Amino acid sequence: MKLDNLTFKGGVHVPHSKELTEKKALEYAKEPSIVYIPLHQHTGAPCEPIVNVGDRVKVGQKIGQSQAFVSAPVHSSIAGTVKSITTITTPTGINATCVVIESDGTNEMDETIKPKGSLEQLSSKEIIDIIKEAGITGMGGAGFPTHVKLSPPPEKKIDTVIINGAECEPFLTSDHRLMLEMPEKIVFGLKAIMKALNVERGFIGIENNKMDAVDTLKAVIKPQDNIQIVTLKAKYPQGDEKRLINATTGRKVPSGGLPMDVSCVVNNVSTAKAVAEAILEGKPLYERVVTVTGNGVNEPRNLIVKIGTLFQEVISQAGGFNGVPGKVIMGGPMMGLSQFSTEVPVIKGSGGILVLTEKEAAAQKVSPCIKCGKCIEACPVHLQPLFISAYALKSDFQGAEKYGALDCVECGSCSFICPAKRPLVESIRLAKREVLAKRKKS
């Protein structure tokens, strides 16, 4: 099978807008003097604090834990004193318990941070346990605990692991820079995930607007590694895991299904890098690469940021705002989350902080649907967004469900391509919430 220029049916071609940071090497952000670390940064059960106000903690020390299987522990990103345990609103919009830690400037590492052994010596279970203890979650945005992904039911036999290096969201370049600067860790992380799942076949999918990353990774992959690079057409949402599976393997995840239903597991390149560091260094997930970008900041950069650092601090290290900001988004412009304040902390899923100018963020005039069908052509899930939206806007959520609202991946392709600028994805998102809320009650 030829593994070049692969793609899926549907999607849109959006302006990449990556030139602001794609050539900017990774830099460590300034050490924060205080961090606000939420204990719910992942899909699943929130953690409970296992430290108290007044306790001294070290870098990498576990501060939050849950007994639930679908959860991930949380670790301190600095050394210092626990000043308070409070409730804050996270960048995802949920209210979560938060451990506030004031730095003592020592950066003292926790004693548990040490290499966990060679990949050859570690068993599948040991690798999964290391990943769980390190608090690793999906770092492409979804925040699903990685150890859960690597523990499918016995009847779901996995034969393929795909590492997602597509990074199809406009503006974001954090994954691109990781592939260029830390390719060995990404490949090691993939090998560890393959061993954890007892899989012999691995792929790394990269869009063809990042050929330098393709060449860099190919240079560190050995023939015996059973790993292949897949080049993908630069098209949005190529990074959606179900679209990536379809483009790479030709398999189609069924409606309501998961990648494991077609024998696949997909992880982001940042997640693979975190897995490598957990094994090679014993390092929990307490920092991540964040692309700070957009025409609304003065000096866009790719920064390695401690979890819990406030957005406003990170933005200030990118030269601060360029004029009055129109909108601050966690993530990219297509699927990112608009923020109500910059006094929110960087979390495990914060791959980017995008600042748009007032002109860029201005609302566009909405006009009636002209039934052009562009949203249907663009939808990567092959839905009919105009009808789902029409039902949603009339509060007929049963009608929206009938047209497949719950299958929508909220990629925004329909809203982007709509010449009438209809609020398609926003209304479909509302319908999904209402349908799921009704199901929960019944």
Residue pairs with C-beta under 8 A, 6 or more apart in sequence:
3 203
3 228
3 229
3 230
3 231
3 248
4 230
4 231
5 208
5 231
5 232
5 233
6 230
6 231
6 232
6 233
6 247
6 248
7 232
7 233
7 235
7 238
7 247
8 235
8 238
8 243
8 246
8 247
8 380
9 380
9 382
10 377
10 378
10 379
10 380
10 381
10 382
10 413
11 235
11 236
11 237
11 238
11 243
11 378
11 380
11 413
12 235
12 236
12 378
12 413
12 416
12 417
13 234
13 235
13 236
14 170
14 236
14 334
14 416
15 170
16 170
16 209
16 234
17 170
17 171
18 170
18 171
18 172
18 173
18 176
18 209
20 171
20 293
20 294
20 295
20 300
21 171
21 173
21 177
21 291
21 292
21 293
21 300
21 301
21 302
22 173
22 176
22 177
24 173
24 177
24 300
24 301
24 302
25 177
25 181
25 302
26 177
26 178
26 181
26 289
26 302
26 303
26 304
27 301
27 302
27 303
27 304
28 303
28 304
29 290
29 303
29 304
29 305
29 306
29 309
29 313
29 314
29 317
30 313
30 317
31 78
31 103
31 105
31 107
31 306
32 77
32 78
32 103
32 306
32 308
32 309
32 310
32 313
33 102
33 103
34 83
34 100
34 101
34 102
34 103
35 76
35 77
35 78
35 100
35 101
35 103
35 306
35 307
35 308
35 309
35 345
36 88
36 98
36 99
36 100
36 308
36 310
36 345
37 63
37 64
37 74
37 76
37 77
37 98
37 99
37 100
37 101
37 307
37 308
37 345
38 74
38 88
38 90
38 96
38 97
38 98
38 308
38 345
38 347
39 46
39 47
39 48
39 49
39 63
39 64
39 74
39 96
39 97
39 98
39 99
40 46
40 47
40 90
40 94
40 96
40 97
41 72
41 74
41 90
41 96
41 137
41 143
41 307
41 347
41 348
41 349
42 71
42 72
42 137
42 143
42 144
42 145
42 348
43 70
43 137
43 142
43 143
43 144
43 145
44 66
44 68
44 70
44 71
44 72
44 144
44 145
44 148
45 66
45 68
45 70
45 71
46 66
46 71
46 96
46 97
47 64
47 65
47 66
47 71
47 72
47 73
47 74
47 97
48 64
48 65
48 66
48 97
49 63
49 64
49 85
49 97
49 99
50 62
50 63
50 64
50 65
51 57
51 61
51 63
51 82
51 85
51 99
52 82
52 85
53 82
53 83
53 84
53 85
54 81
54 82
55 81
55 82
56 79
56 80
56 81
56 82
56 104
57 63
57 76
57 79
57 80
57 81
57 82
57 101
58 76
58 79
58 108
58 109
58 110
58 111
59 76
59 77
59 78
59 79
59 107
59 108
59 109
59 110
59 113
59 286
60 75
60 76
60 109
60 110
60 112
60 113
60 283
60 284
60 286
61 75
61 76
61 110
61 112
62 73
62 74
62 75
62 133
62 135
62 284
63 74
63 75
63 76
63 82
63 99
63 101
64 73
64 74
64 97
64 99
65 73
65 74
66 73
69 148
70 145
70 148
71 145
72 132
72 135
72 136
72 137
72 145
72 146
72 147
73 132
73 133
73 135
73 284
74 99
74 135
75 134
75 135
75 284
75 285
75 286
76 99
76 101
76 110
76 286
77 286
77 287
77 306
77 307
77 308
77 309
78 101
78 103
78 107
78 306
78 308
79 103
79 104
79 106
79 107
79 108
79 109
80 101
80 102
80 103
80 104
81 101
81 102
81 104
82 99
82 100
82 101
83 100
83 101
83 102
84 100
85 97
85 98
85 99
85 100
86 97
86 98
86 100
87 95
87 96
87 97
87 98
88 95
88 96
88 98
88 344
88 345
89 95
89 96
89 340
89 344
90 96
90 344
90 345
90 347
91 311
91 330
91 337
91 339
91 344
91 345
91 346
91 347
91 350
92 330
92 337
92 347
92 349
93 337
98 345
101 308
112 282
113 281
113 282
113 283
113 284
114 281
114 282
115 279
115 280
115 281
115 282
116 122
116 126
116 130
116 278
116 279
116 280
116 282
117 126
117 279
119 127
119 188
119 191
119 192
119 195
119 279
122 130
122 192
122 195
122 279
124 195
124 196
124 197
124 198
127 150
127 192
127 195
127 196
127 279
128 147
128 150
128 151
128 196
129 147
130 278
130 279
131 146
131 147
131 150
131 196
131 275
131 278
132 145
132 146
132 147
133 278
133 284
134 274
134 275
134 278
134 283
134 284
134 285
135 284
135 285
135 286
135 348
136 145
136 146
136 147
136 271
136 274
136 275
136 278
136 285
137 143
137 144
137 145
137 146
137 271
137 285
137 348
137 349
138 144
138 145
138 146
138 149
138 267
138 268
138 271
138 349
139 268
139 270
139 271
139 274
139 288
139 348
139 349
139 351
140 164
140 239
140 268
140 270
140 271
140 349
140 351
141 331
141 335
141 349
141 351
142 349
143 347
143 348
143 349
146 267
146 271
146 275
149 265
149 267
150 193
150 196
150 197
150 265
152 158
152 197
152 260
152 265
153 260
156 260
156 261
156 263
157 263
158 197
158 198
158 199
158 260
158 263
158 264
158 265
159 199
159 200
159 201
159 263
159 264
160 199
160 201
160 202
160 203
160 249
160 263
160 264
160 265
161 190
161 193
161 194
161 197
161 199
161 201
161 202
161 203
161 264
161 265
161 266
161 267
162 202
162 203
162 204
162 205
162 230
162 241
162 244
162 245
162 248
162 249
162 264
162 265
162 266
162 267
163 186
163 189
163 190
163 193
163 202
163 203
163 204
163 205
163 266
163 267
163 268
163 269
163 272
164 205
164 239
164 241
164 244
164 266
164 267
164 268
164 269
165 175
165 176
165 179
165 186
165 204
165 205
165 206
165 207
165 210
165 213
165 217
165 269
166 205
166 206
166 207
166 232
166 238
166 239
166 244
167 173
167 174
167 175
167 176
167 207
167 210
167 239
168 207
168 234
168 235
168 236
168 237
168 238
168 239
169 236
169 239
169 331
169 332
169 333
169 334
169 335
169 336
169 352
170 236
170 332
170 333
170 334
171 291
171 293
171 294
171 332
171 333
171 352
171 354
172 291
172 293
172 331
172 332
172 351
172 352
172 354
173 291
173 293
173 302
174 270
174 288
174 289
174 290
174 291
174 302
174 351
174 352
175 268
175 269
175 270
175 289
175 351
176 210
176 213
177 289
177 302
178 186
178 269
178 270
178 273
178 289
179 186
179 206
179 210
179 213
179 216
179 217
179 269
180 212
180 213
180 216
182 273
183 216
183 217
183 219
183 220
184 220
184 276
185 272
185 273
185 276
185 277
185 280
186 204
186 217
186 269
186 272
186 273
186 276
187 204
187 217
187 220
187 221
187 225
187 227
188 272
188 275
188 276
188 279
188 280
189 267
189 271
189 272
189 273
189 274
189 275
189 276
190 202
190 204
190 227
190 272
191 202
191 225
191 227
192 275
192 276
192 279
193 199
193 202
193 265
193 267
193 272
193 275
194 200
194 201
194 202
194 226
197 265
199 265
200 226
201 226
202 225
202 226
202 227
202 228
203 227
203 228
203 229
203 230
203 248
204 217
204 227
204 228
204 229
204 230
204 269
205 230
205 232
205 238
205 244
205 247
205 248
206 213
206 214
206 217
206 229
206 230
206 231
206 232
207 231
207 232
207 233
207 234
207 235
207 238
208 214
208 231
208 232
208 233
208 234
209 234
211 231
214 229
214 231
217 229
218 229
221 227
221 229
230 247
230 248
232 238
232 244
232 247
232 248
236 334
236 411
236 413
236 416
237 243
237 334
237 335
237 380
237 409
237 411
237 413
238 244
238 247
240 380
240 409
240 411
241 259
241 266
242 252
242 253
242 259
242 409
243 380
244 266
245 251
245 252
245 253
245 259
245 262
245 264
245 266
246 252
246 253
249 262
249 264
251 262
251 263
251 264
252 262
253 259
253 261
253 262
254 261
254 262
255 404
255 407
256 406
256 407
259 265
259 266
267 275
270 288
270 289
270 351
274 285
274 288
277 283
278 284
278 285
285 307
285 348
286 306
286 307
287 304
287 305
287 306
287 307
288 304
288 305
288 307
288 346
288 348
288 350
288 351
289 302
289 303
289 304
289 305
289 351
290 302
290 303
290 304
290 305
290 314
290 346
290 350
290 351
290 352
290 353
291 300
291 301
291 302
291 351
291 352
291 353
291 354
292 300
292 301
292 302
292 303
292 314
292 315
292 317
292 318
292 352
292 353
292 355
293 300
293 301
293 318
293 352
293 353
293 354
293 355
294 300
294 354
294 355
294 356
294 357
294 360
295 322
295 355
295 356
295 357
295 360
296 321
296 322
296 323
296 325
296 326
296 327
296 328
296 355
296 356
296 357
296 360
297 315
297 318
297 319
297 320
297 321
297 322
297 355
298 318
298 319
298 320
298 321
298 322
299 318
299 319
300 318
301 317
301 318
303 314
303 317
303 318
305 314
305 346
305 350
306 346
307 345
307 346
307 347
307 348
308 345
308 346
309 345
309 346
310 342
310 343
310 344
310 345
310 346
311 328
311 330
311 339
311 342
311 343
311 344
311 345
311 346
311 353
312 342
312 343
314 346
314 353
315 321
315 328
315 342
315 353
315 355
321 355
322 355
322 357
323 357
323 358
324 358
325 355
325 356
325 357
325 358
326 356
326 357
326 358
326 359
326 360
326 361
326 362
327 338
327 355
327 356
327 360
327 361
328 338
328 339
328 342
328 353
328 354
328 355
328 356
329 336
329 337
329 338
329 339
329 352
329 353
329 354
329 355
329 356
330 336
330 337
330 339
330 344
330 349
330 350
330 352
330 353
330 354
331 337
331 350
331 351
331 352
331 354
332 352
332 354
333 354
333 356
334 411
334 412
334 413
334 416
335 410
335 411
335 412
336 352
336 354
346 353
364 421
365 421
366 420
366 421
366 422
366 423
367 420
367 421
368 420
369 386
369 390
369 420
369 422
370 419
370 420
371 386
372 419
374 417
374 418
374 419
375 384
375 385
375 386
375 413
375 414
375 417
375 418
375 424
376 383
376 384
376 385
376 386
377 417
378 413
378 414
378 416
378 417
379 385
379 413
379 414
380 409
380 411
380 413
381 404
381 407
381 408
381 409
383 403
383 404
383 407
383 408
384 403
384 404
385 408
385 414
385 424
385 425
385 428
386 414
386 422
386 424
387 403
388 400
388 403
388 404
388 405
388 408
388 427
388 428
388 431
389 400
389 422
389 423
389 424
389 427
389 428
391 397
391 398
391 399
391 400
391 402
391 403
391 431
392 400
392 405
392 427
392 428
392 430
392 431
393 423
393 427
397 405
397 431
397 434
397 435
397 438
400 428
400 431
400 435
401 431
401 435
405 428
405 431
405 432
405 435
406 432
406 435
406 436
408 425
408 428
408 429
408 432
410 425
410 428
410 429
410 432
411 425
412 425
414 424
414 425
414 428
415 421
415 422
415 423
415 424
415 425
415 426
418 424
